Amino acid sequence: MKVTLINTSDAGGGAPAACLRLLKALQGQEEIDAKLLVQYKKTDEAAVTGIVTNAWRRFKAKFYFLYERLPFIAFHERDKTVRFAFSTANAGFSIKNNPLVKDADILHLHWTNSGFLSINDLKELVNLGKPIVWTLHDMWTFTGGCHYAGACNHFINQCGDCYFLQDENPDDISHSGWLRKVAMYAGNKNITFVACSSWLAGVAKKSSLLKNFNITSIPNPIDTDLYSPKDKLDMRENWGINPFAKVILFGAANINDRRKGISYLVEALNHLVVSCPDKGLVEVVIFGKNKHFDVTQLPFKVIQLSLITSQTDLAEVYSLADVFVTPSIEDNLPNTVMEALSCGTPVVAFNVGGIPEMVDHLQNGYLAEFESADDMAKGIFTMLYADNKTELSANARNKVLNTFNNEKVASQYLEIYNSVLNNG
């Protein structure tokens, strides 16, 4: 069977990384001929095709991005913290005549925002009548435009009065976005939705837009050979980290993203410093894009590694740490948590979203009470000074080997593909 995966890019964020990993996992299945169609191709993977291939298309891509983003910034956003938390999807490329779309037996949609596919473009694909599998990397597919709804539950009935907007009212752009999706889904039963976590699948099933569709849960895969434990002392030597330090690792594609909860990390570390018996030996290593965060707020020595694009380098960085901390307040199935666990590094995180499906409390990490910096500090202390570090590390690795390996995830998708073809 020919399957075309569709995503905005093949690198540069959580959804692109997850989509590319799935592509590689599917390539291990003899029954599947998988390709990935993207707006921007950033890797040298032969099975990936980008549509932005010349100056004119680069101009159009930039125009579509700005056409969507600038009016939102100028007239709608509540403040800068929500600037990229809401997508109107009112501009994009029509790809219905792309050879990879026309030749596919199954279209497998992923994350298509930032000016790649508008809702009208998505509707064109739906109306082709081909079986569609749509993997949800956030909540956008069933909201009026937000990627994570936070405490809002308007998507259960209908969107409107959106707290992301300065002009919130019953007929605001979240309501019009919701209506456009109503029209896109109307009468189309050829879509099967897959959430990357059971948590997101459960939320999607409550939504007015998707409640009548088939929704299942399949996790993202990971290359467990690439993301594997490395010798801690060797890795610290490679990266210039004190071999005797207790290393706390934090990282994200953009550490200033409001969802990543860095303020809770600051507060937790300020709690931690009070109880550390050897605070002079504790070091914090941070990776990811950082435009605004002042690391001097942290009470320990900080090593900034900036944005790391090499997966080999990332595996080394995870391996040199004693604990990986993610204070996210909204997340689906974050790649960073899976990557850390796969490298044998315990994880401390809030008990939120899909994270409890990866972190087993006191077995391979610590699930802190939601938004409790004090409990997060307790979790970090517990992992740093644990007597059973070898056991925690082994449990972390085994969790990934048993749950998120390529073969297991690919076989679950193969079952979905066969089902939609047989029911088509």
ZAFIFI-83940 format. One record per residue (C-alpha): residue number from 1; residue in three letters; x negated, z, y. Coordinates in steps of 0.02 Angstrom, whole numbers, plus 32768, in hexadecimal, padded with zeros to 4 digits. Each point is the difference from the previous one (the first is absolute). Layout:
BEGIN
- NUM, ALA, X, Z, Y
...
***
This chain:
BEGIN
- 1, MET, 8000, 8000, 8000
- 2, LYS, 7FC6, 7FDA, 80B0
- 3, VAL, 800B, 8094, 8076
- 4, THR, 7FD8, 7FF5, 80B9
- 5, LEU, 7FDE, 80A5, 8056
- 6, ILE, 801E, 7FFE, 80BC
- 7, ASN, 7FAF, 807A, 807B
- 8, THR, 7FC6, 7FF9, 80B5
- 9, SER, 7F49, 800F, 7FCC
- 10, ASP, 7F90, 8021, 7F6B
- 11, ALA, 7F98, 8088, 8055
- 12, GLY, 8006, 8078, 8092
- 13, GLY, 807D, 8087, 7FD2
- 14, GLY, 805F, 8058, 7F76
- 15, ALA, 807B, 7F77, 7FD1
- 16, PRO, 7F7D, 7F73, 8001
- 17, ALA, 7F8C, 8067, 7F91
- 18, ALA, 808D, 802D, 7F88
- 19, CYS, 803E, 7F4C, 7FF9
- 20, LEU, 7F54, 7FB9, 7FDC
- 21, ARG, 7FE5, 8083, 7F78
- 22, LEU, 80A5, 7FCE, 7FB1
- 23, LEU, 7FCC, 7F49, 8006
- 24, LYS, 7F62, 802A, 7F9F
- 25, ALA, 8060, 806A, 7F85
- 26, LEU, 807D, 7F73, 7FE1
- 27, GLN, 7F72, 7F85, 7FE2
- 28, GLY, 7FD8, 8064, 7F64
- 29, GLN, 80A9, 7FCF, 7FB6
- 30, GLU, 7FFB, 7F5C, 7FA0
- 31, GLU, 80B7, 7FDD, 8020
- 32, ILE, 7FEE, 8006, 80BE
- 33, ASP, 7FB5, 7F80, 8076
- 34, ALA, 7FF6, 806A, 809E
- 35, LYS, 7FD3, 7FC6, 80AF
- 36, LEU, 8005, 8059, 80A8
- 37, LEU, 803E, 7FAC, 809F
- 38, VAL, 7FD0, 8056, 80A3
- 39, GLN, 8002, 7FE0, 80B9
- 40, TYR, 7F4A, 8035, 8016
- 41, LYS, 7F85, 7FEB, 7F71
- 42, LYS, 7F73, 807E, 8016
- 43, THR, 7FB0, 8001, 7F52
- 44, ASP, 7FAD, 7F79, 7F99
- 45, GLU, 8078, 8012, 7F6F
- 46, ALA, 8025, 7F54, 7FB7
- 47, ALA, 80B5, 802B, 7FD6
- 48, VAL, 8028, 8029, 80B5
- 49, THR, 803E, 7F7B, 807A
- 50, GLY, 8011, 801D, 80BA
- 51, ILE, 8074, 7F9B, 8070
- 52, VAL, 7F9B, 801C, 809F
- 53, THR, 7F7F, 7F78, 7FE4
- 54, ASN, 7FE1, 7FB0, 80AA
- 55, ALA, 8000, 8024, 80BA
- 56, TRP, 80B6, 7FCE, 8018
- 57, ARG, 803B, 8076, 7F77
- 58, ARG, 7F92, 808B, 8044
- 59, PHE, 8053, 7FE8, 80A9
- 60, LYS, 80AE, 8002, 7FB1
- 61, ALA, 7FD7, 809D, 7F9C
- 62, LYS, 7FC4, 805A, 809C
- 63, PHE, 8098, 7FC3, 8061
- 64, TYR, 8079, 803D, 7F7A
- 65, PHE, 7FAA, 80A9, 7FFA
- 66, LEU, 8008, 8014, 80BD
- 67, TYR, 80B1, 7FB9, 800B
- 68, GLU, 8038, 808A, 7F8C
- 69, ARG, 7F93, 808C, 8043
- 70, LEU, 7FFC, 7FEE, 80BE
- 71, PRO, 80BB, 8009, 8022
- 72, PHE, 800A, 8098, 7F90
- 73, ILE, 7F73, 8054, 8061
- 74, ALA, 8047, 7FD0, 80A9
- 75, PHE, 80B8, 8027, 7FE6
- 76, HIS, 801E, 8064, 7F63
- 77, GLU, 7F78, 8073, 7FBF
- 78, ARG, 8019, 80BA, 801D
- 79, ASP, 7F45, 801C, 8018
- 80, LYS, 7F58, 7FC0, 7FC1
- 81, THR, 8008, 8066, 7F60
- 82, VAL, 8088, 7F8D, 7FBA
- 83, ARG, 7FB3, 7F5C, 803B
- 84, PHE, 7FE2, 7FBE, 7F51
- 85, ALA, 807F, 806C, 7FA7
- 86, PHE, 808F, 7F86, 8022
- 87, SER, 8007, 7F45, 7FDA
- 88, THR, 808B, 7F8F, 803E
- 89, ALA, 7FC5, 7F6B, 7F97
- 90, ASN, 804A, 7F85, 807C
- 91, ALA, 7F72, 7F82, 7FF4
- 92, GLY, 7F9A, 7FB3, 7F74
- 93, PHE, 7FD4, 7F6B, 7F95
- 94, SER, 8077, 7F9F, 7F91
- 95, ILE, 7FAA, 7FF3, 7F56
- 96, LYS, 8091, 7FBE, 7F96
- 97, ASN, 7FA8, 7F58, 7FED
- 98, ASN, 7F54, 8046, 7FD8
- 99, PRO, 7FC7, 7FBE, 7F56
- 100, LEU, 7FE3, 80B0, 7FBD
- 101, VAL, 80B4, 802B, 802C
- 102, LYS, 804B, 7F5E, 7FBE
- 103, ASP, 7FA0, 8006, 7F5B
- 104, ALA, 8020, 80B8, 7FDB
- 105, ASP, 8074, 803C, 7F78
- 106, ILE, 8007, 80A9, 8056
- 107, LEU, 7FDF, 8031, 80B5
- 108, HIS, 7FB6, 80AE, 800F
- 109, LEU, 8010, 8041, 80B2
- 110, HIS, 7F99, 8090, 8042
- 111, TRP, 7FDD, 8032, 80B6
- 112, THR, 8022, 7F6C, 8074
- 113, ASN, 8006, 8048, 80B1
- 114, SER, 7F90, 7FEB, 809A
- 115, GLY, 803B, 7F4F, 8023
- 116, PHE, 7FF0, 7FB5, 7F52
- 117, LEU, 80B6, 7FF1, 7FC8
- 118, SER, 8097, 801E, 806C
- 119, ILE, 80A4, 803A, 7FB6
- 120, ASN, 803B, 7F4B, 800F
- 121, ASP, 7F66, 7FC6, 7FA0
- 122, LEU, 8022, 8082, 7F7A
- 123, LYS, 80B5, 7FC7, 7FF7
- 124, GLU, 7FC3, 7F4E, 7FE2
- 125, LEU, 7F9F, 803D, 7F69
- 126, VAL, 8093, 8064, 7FBE
- 127, ASN, 8072, 7F69, 8013
- 128, LEU, 7F8C, 7F94, 7F95
- 129, GLY, 8055, 8051, 7F6B
- 130, LYS, 7F5E, 8028, 7FA7
- 131, PRO, 7FF0, 80AC, 7FB0
- 132, ILE, 7FB1, 8077, 807D
- 133, VAL, 7FA3, 80A0, 7FDC
- 134, TRP, 7FE4, 8065, 809E
- 135, THR, 7F83, 808E, 7FFD
- 136, LEU, 8022, 8086, 8082
- 137, HIS, 7F65, 8049, 8052
- 138, ASP, 8067, 8060, 8081
- 139, MET, 80B6, 800F, 8039
- 140, TRP, 800B, 7F65, 8070
- 141, THR, 8061, 7F97, 7F82
- 142, PHE, 8097, 8073, 800C
- 143, THR, 7FF9, 803E, 80B5
- 144, GLY, 8027, 7FB2, 80A8
- 145, GLY, 7F46, 7FEC, 8023
- 146, CYS, 7FA0, 80A1, 7FE5
- 147, HIS, 7F7E, 800A, 7F75
- 148, TYR, 801B, 80B9, 7FE1
- 149, ALA, 80A0, 8055, 803B
- 150, GLY, 7FBE, 80B1, 8008
- 151, ALA, 8091, 807A, 8010
- 152, CYS, 807C, 7F75, 802B
- 153, ASN, 807F, 7FCF, 7F7B
- 154, HIS, 8060, 7F7A, 805F
- 155, PHE, 7FCC, 7F7F, 7F7E
- 156, ILE, 8077, 8054, 7F85
- 157, ASN, 8094, 7FBB, 8063
- 158, GLN, 7FC6, 7F8D, 808C
- 159, CYS, 7F6F, 8002, 8078
- 160, GLY, 8016, 801E, 80BA
- 161, ASP, 7FD7, 808D, 8078
- 162, CYS, 7F4B, 7FED, 7FC7
- 163, TYR, 7F8E, 808C, 8039
- 164, PHE, 7F6C, 7F88, 8003
- 165, LEU, 804F, 7FA9, 8096
- 166, GLN, 800A, 802F, 80B8
- 167, ASP, 80A8, 7FA8, 800C
- 168, GLU, 804F, 804C, 7F64
- 169, ASN, 80B9, 7FDF, 7FF3
- 170, PRO, 8079, 7FC9, 7F78
- 171, ASP, 7FDD, 7F48, 8026
- 172, ASP, 7F44, 800A, 8019
- 173, ILE, 7F82, 7F8C, 7FAD
- 174, SER, 7FFE, 806B, 7F64
- 175, HIS, 80B8, 7FDC, 7FE9
- 176, SER, 7FEB, 7F45, 801F
- 177, GLY, 7F6D, 8001, 7F86
- 178, TRP, 806C, 8057, 7F7F
- 179, LEU, 8089, 7F7D, 8017
- 180, ARG, 7F83, 7F72, 7FE9
- 181, LYS, 7FCC, 804C, 7F5A
- 182, VAL, 80B6, 8014, 7FCD
- 183, ALA, 8011, 7F45, 801A
- 184, MET, 7F5E, 7FDD, 7FA1
- 185, TYR, 8036, 8060, 7F67
- 186, ALA, 80B8, 7FCD, 8002
- 187, GLY, 8032, 7FA9, 7F5F
- 188, ASN, 7F4D, 7FFA, 7FBF
- 189, LYS, 7FEA, 8057, 7F5A
- 190, ASN, 7F5E, 7FA7, 7FD0
- 191, ILE, 7F94, 808D, 8048
- 192, THR, 7FB5, 808E, 7F9A
- 193, PHE, 7FAF, 8089, 8066
- 194, VAL, 7F69, 8061, 7FC5
- 195, ALA, 7FC5, 809C, 805A
- 196, CYS, 7F4C, 803B, 7FEE
- 197, SER, 803C, 80B3, 7FE6
- 198, SER, 8097, 8054, 7FB3
- 199, TRP, 8018, 8058, 80A6
- 200, LEU, 8015, 7F5B, 805F
- 201, ALA, 806F, 7FB9, 7F77
- 202, GLY, 8071, 8097, 8011
- 203, VAL, 800B, 7FEC, 80BD
- 204, ALA, 8022, 7F45, 7FF1
- 205, LYS, 8090, 8020, 7F87
- 206, LYS, 8054, 806A, 8086
- 207, SER, 7FF7, 7F76, 8082
- 208, SER, 8098, 7F9A, 8030
- 209, LEU, 7F9A, 7F5F, 7FF9
- 210, LEU, 7FB6, 8011, 7F51
- 211, LYS, 8073, 8077, 7FA2
- 212, ASN, 8053, 7F72, 7FA0
- 213, PHE, 7F5D, 7FAE, 7FCB
- 214, ASN, 7F95, 8021, 7F68
- 215, ILE, 7F75, 8078, 8037
- 216, THR, 7F75, 8040, 7F91
- 217, SER, 7F59, 8057, 8017
- 218, ILE, 7F54, 7FBE, 7FCF
- 219, PRO, 7F61, 804B, 804A
- 220, ASN, 7F72, 7F9E, 804C
- 221, PRO, 7F6D, 7FDD, 7F8C
- 222, ILE, 7F49, 8024, 801E
- 223, ASP, 7F5E, 7FBE, 7FB8
- 224, THR, 7FC3, 809B, 7FA5
- 225, ASP, 7F57, 7FB1, 7FDD
- 226, LEU, 7FDE, 7FE3, 80B8
- 227, TYR, 804B, 80A6, 8036
- 228, SER, 7FA5, 8072, 7F87
- 229, PRO, 7F9C, 80A1, 8013
- 230, LYS, 7F4D, 7FEA, 803C
- 231, ASP, 7F73, 807F, 8000
- 232, LYS, 8029, 8073, 8092
- 233, LEU, 7F4C, 8024, 8032
- 234, ASP, 7FCD, 7F49, 7FF7
- 235, MET, 8094, 7FCF, 806D
- 236, ARG, 7FD7, 8085, 8080
- 237, GLU, 7F4F, 7FC1, 8009
- 238, ASN, 8041, 7F4F, 8019
- 239, TRP, 806E, 8037, 8092
- 240, GLY, 7F8F, 8082, 804D
- 241, ILE, 806D, 8095, 7FD4
- 242, ASN, 7FB9, 80AE, 7FE2
- 243, PRO, 7FF2, 8014, 7F41
- 244, PHE, 802A, 80B9, 800E
- 245, ALA, 8097, 7FED, 8074
- 246, LYS, 80B6, 801C, 7FD2
- 247, VAL, 8048, 7F58, 8034
- 248, ILE, 80B2, 7FE6, 803C
- 249, LEU, 8031, 7F48, 800A
- 250, PHE, 808B, 7FB6, 806B
- 251, GLY, 8024, 7F49, 801C
- 252, ALA, 8083, 7F7C, 8027
- 253, ALA, 8004, 7F4D, 803E
- 254, ASN, 802C, 804A, 80AA
- 255, ILE, 7FE8, 80BB, 800A
- 256, ASN, 8064, 8007, 80A3
- 257, ASP, 809F, 7FC1, 7FAB
- 258, ARG, 8084, 8085, 8024
- 259, ARG, 8033, 8003, 7F48
- 260, LYS, 7F52, 8032, 7FC8
- 261, GLY, 8016, 80AC, 804E
- 262, ILE, 7F51, 801C, 8043
- 263, SER, 803E, 808E, 806F
- 264, TYR, 8027, 8061, 7F62
- 265, LEU, 7F4F, 7FE2, 7FC3
- 266, VAL, 7FBA, 8048, 80A2
- 267, GLU, 806E, 8099, 7FF0
- 268, ALA, 7FDB, 8016, 7F46
- 269, LEU, 7F44, 7FF8, 801A
- 270, ASN, 800D, 807F, 808C
- 271, HIS, 8057, 8073, 7F85
- 272, LEU, 7F7E, 7FD9, 7F7B
- 273, VAL, 7F69, 8029, 806B
- 274, VAL, 803A, 80B5, 800D
- 275, SER, 7FFE, 8019, 7F42
- 276, CYS, 7F67, 7F98, 7FCF
- 277, PRO, 7F72, 806F, 7FC2
- 278, ASP, 7F81, 7F77, 8027
- 279, LYS, 804E, 7F9C, 808D
- 280, GLY, 7F57, 7FBD, 8033
- 281, LEU, 7FF8, 7F9F, 7F5D
- 282, VAL, 80AC, 7FAF, 8012
- 283, GLU, 7FFE, 7F4D, 803F
- 284, VAL, 808F, 7F8A, 8027
- 285, VAL, 7FEA, 7F47, 7FDC
- 286, ILE, 807D, 7F8A, 8053
- 287, PHE, 8018, 7F45, 7FE2
- 288, GLY, 8079, 7F87, 8053
- 289, LYS, 8022, 7FB4, 80AA
- 290, ASN, 7FF7, 8085, 8087
- 291, LYS, 8026, 7FD2, 80B4
- 292, HIS, 8040, 80A5, 8045
- 293, PHE, 7FDE, 8096, 7F93
- 294, ASP, 7F7B, 8077, 8042
- 295, VAL, 7FA2, 8043, 7F68
- 296, THR, 7FBC, 8092, 8065
- 297, GLN, 80AB, 804F, 7FE5
- 298, LEU, 7FC9, 8026, 7F4F
- 299, PRO, 7FA4, 80A4, 7FE1
- 300, PHE, 7F84, 7FB7, 7F83
- 301, LYS, 7F77, 7F7F, 8005
- 302, VAL, 804F, 7F52, 7FFF
- 303, ILE, 7FB8, 7F5D, 7FBC
- 304, GLN, 805F, 7F65, 8038
- 305, LEU, 7FF1, 7F66, 7F92
- 306, SER, 8076, 7F91, 8064
- 307, LEU, 8065, 7F79, 7FA4
- 308, ILE, 7FC2, 7FDB, 7F4F
- 309, THR, 8032, 7F56, 7FBE
- 310, SER, 7F98, 7FFC, 7F61
- 311, GLN, 805B, 804A, 7F6B
- 312, THR, 7F58, 8027, 7FAE
- 313, ASP, 7FD0, 8065, 8099
- 314, LEU, 80A8, 8059, 7FFF
- 315, ALA, 7FE9, 8034, 7F4B
- 316, GLU, 7F57, 8049, 802E
- 317, VAL, 804A, 8060, 8092
- 318, TYR, 808C, 804A, 7F97
- 319, SER, 7F82, 8032, 7F7C
- 320, LEU, 7F91, 8061, 8078
- 321, ALA, 808E, 8072, 8039
- 322, ASP, 8039, 80A5, 7FB7
- 323, VAL, 80B3, 7FE5, 803A
- 324, PHE, 8065, 7F76, 8053
- 325, VAL, 8082, 803C, 807E
- 326, THR, 8094, 7F9A, 803A
- 327, PRO, 8075, 805A, 807A
- 328, SER, 807E, 7F6F, 8002
- 329, ILE, 80B0, 8031, 8032
- 330, GLU, 804D, 7F5C, 7FC3
- 331, ASP, 7FB7, 7F97, 7F74
- 332, ASN, 8034, 7F9A, 7F6A
- 333, LEU, 7F74, 7FF8, 7F7F
- 334, PRO, 7F62, 8002, 806B
- 335, ASN, 7F6D, 7F9D, 7FBC
- 336, THR, 7F86, 8081, 8042
- 337, VAL, 8047, 8088, 7F90
- 338, MET, 7FF9, 7F90, 7F67
- 339, GLU, 7F4F, 7FC7, 802B
- 340, ALA, 7FC2, 80B2, 8015
- 341, LEU, 804E, 8039, 7F5C
- 342, SER, 7FB9, 7F69, 7FA5
- 343, CYS, 7F53, 8033, 803D
- 344, GLY, 801C, 80AF, 7FBB
- 345, THR, 801A, 8052, 80A9
- 346, PRO, 808D, 8082, 800E
- 347, VAL, 8080, 7FE3, 808A
- 348, VAL, 8055, 8078, 8078
- 349, ALA, 809F, 7FBB, 804E
- 350, PHE, 80AC, 8031, 803D
- 351, ASN, 808B, 7FFE, 7F80
- 352, VAL, 8055, 7F67, 804A
- 353, GLY, 8034, 7F4E, 7FD2
- 354, GLY, 7FAF, 7FB7, 7F65
- 355, ILE, 7F66, 8070, 8007
- 356, PRO, 8043, 807F, 7F80
- 357, GLU, 8005, 7F6F, 7F83
- 358, MET, 7F42, 7FFA, 800B
- 359, VAL, 7FC8, 80B1, 8029
- 360, ASP, 8027, 8085, 7F7D
- 361, HIS, 7FF8, 80AA, 8054
- 362, LEU, 7F64, 8062, 7FCE
- 363, GLN, 7FDD, 7F81, 7F76
- 364, ASN, 7FAD, 7F74, 8061
- 365, GLY, 801A, 803E, 80B0
- 366, TYR, 8072, 8069, 806D
- 367, LEU, 80AD, 7FD9, 8044
- 368, ALA, 8015, 8060, 80A2
- 369, GLU, 80A6, 8033, 8049
- 370, PHE, 803E, 7F74, 8071
- 371, GLU, 7FB8, 800B, 80B0
- 372, SER, 7FAE, 80A7, 7FDC
- 373, ALA, 7F4D, 7FF6, 8041
- 374, ASP, 7FE4, 80B1, 7FC0
- 375, ASP, 802C, 7FCE, 7F4D
- 376, MET, 7F98, 7F62, 8011
- 377, ALA, 7F6B, 806D, 8030
- 378, LYS, 8023, 806B, 7F67
- 379, GLY, 7FFE, 7F62, 7F95
- 380, ILE, 7F5C, 7FC3, 8047
- 381, PHE, 7FB1, 80AB, 7FE4
- 382, THR, 8042, 8003, 7F4D
- 383, MET, 7FB4, 7F57, 7FD8
- 384, LEU, 7F59, 8021, 8058
- 385, TYR, 7FE3, 80A6, 7FA9
- 386, ALA, 8055, 7FDF, 7F58
- 387, ASP, 7FA9, 8040, 7F63
- 388, ASN, 8046, 7F6E, 7F99
- 389, LYS, 7FC2, 7F6E, 8069
- 390, THR, 7FCF, 7F9B, 7F66
- 391, GLU, 80AF, 8013, 7FB9
- 392, LEU, 8053, 7FD2, 80A5
- 393, SER, 7F94, 7F64, 800C
- 394, ALA, 8026, 7FCC, 7F4E
- 395, ASN, 80BB, 801B, 801B
- 396, ALA, 7FFA, 7F97, 809E
- 397, ARG, 7FAD, 7F6F, 7FA6
- 398, ASN, 8072, 800C, 7F68
- 399, LYS, 809C, 7FFF, 806C
- 400, VAL, 7FD2, 7F53, 803F
- 401, LEU, 7FC2, 7FBF, 7F58
- 402, ASN, 80A4, 8031, 7FAE
- 403, THR, 807A, 7FCD, 8088
- 404, PHE, 7FBD, 7F7F, 8079
- 405, ASN, 7F90, 7F8E, 7F98
- 406, ASN, 800E, 7F43, 8011
- 407, GLU, 8045, 7FDF, 7F52
- 408, LYS, 808C, 807F, 800C
- 409, VAL, 803A, 7FC8, 80AC
- 410, ALA, 7FF3, 7F46, 7FD8
- 411, SER, 8064, 8015, 7F5F
- 412, GLN, 808B, 8056, 8061
- 413, TYR, 8007, 7F6F, 807B
- 414, LEU, 7FFE, 7F83, 7F70
- 415, GLU, 809B, 8056, 7FBC
- 416, ILE, 8054, 7FEF, 80AB
- 417, TYR, 7FCF, 7F48, 800C
- 418, ASN, 8045, 7FD8, 7F53
- 419, SER, 80A0, 805D, 802B
- 420, VAL, 8022, 7FA0, 80A1
- 421, LEU, 7FD9, 7F59, 7FAD
- 422, ASN, 8073, 8024, 7F6E
- 423, ASN, 808C, 8039, 8072
- 424, GLY, 7FEB, 7F6E, 8077
***
